[in-house]
Amino acid sequence: MVNTTAASMASGGMLPLASLNHISVVCRSVEESLDFYMNVLGFVPIRRPDLSTSTAHGNLTYYPGSNLNIKIPSSFLLFNYGIGIHLLQSEDPKSLHEKTEINPKDNHISFQCESMVAVERRLKELGISYIQRCVEEGGIYVDQIFFHDPDGFMIEICNCDNLPVVPLADHTFTMATCKRAATAAVQAPPLQATVTAAAAQCVSSVIKTMQLVGGEEASHISCA
């Protein structure tokens, strides 16, 4: 995570942003997408602004899935992991392009996870098609799993937090590396030394990631 200070934003002309709030996904069936984002990805429905005066609100229907007996408008807001997912019922579902090929270079949203093995096992149990990728950077391995939501919007699950966040610009940033809560001020030009130290700190995290989970399974998916 990289944060810029208010002063640097003002001087650089950037917008005074704080964090990602939500993304919107246009759905063929908001009910089917709601089931996916709740029961596969773990999002929960939250109160949203009253859109009853908007044509986008649509008719209310009862959702028969999960353990919740709730009403679903054609626009629905979910939340978890610090971000929101806004599901929007398409006014013309047949016009939405169907995607069958899973392309890691397509538009997608990525979620960090603790156990790639557990994610892969669960996807198999649910019968969800996916592909795996593994990338290596300076001896640090990052595992990726890609799959589609009901409308073909791609989801990535990864352990990308193994990699340090290293700003390339010559400004003062707050940099968080790996899964450490501590932050360090990074300034150019002595950036290279900090990068080397950050990378070294991450090695121990990668080793831990590749160790056994529950005494039996490694959370790292082999790149072989």
Salt bridges, closest charged atoms under 4 A:
ASP106 OD2 - LYS99 NZ 2.71
GLU114 OE1 - LYS179 NZ 3.34
GLU120 OE2 - LYS124 NZ 3.93
GLU125 OE1 - ARG122 NH1 3.07
ASP143 OD2 - HIS220 ND1 2.61
ASP151 OD1 - ARG28 NH1 3.52
GLU156 OE1 - HIS108 NE2 3.06
GLU217 OE1 - ARG121 NH2 2.35
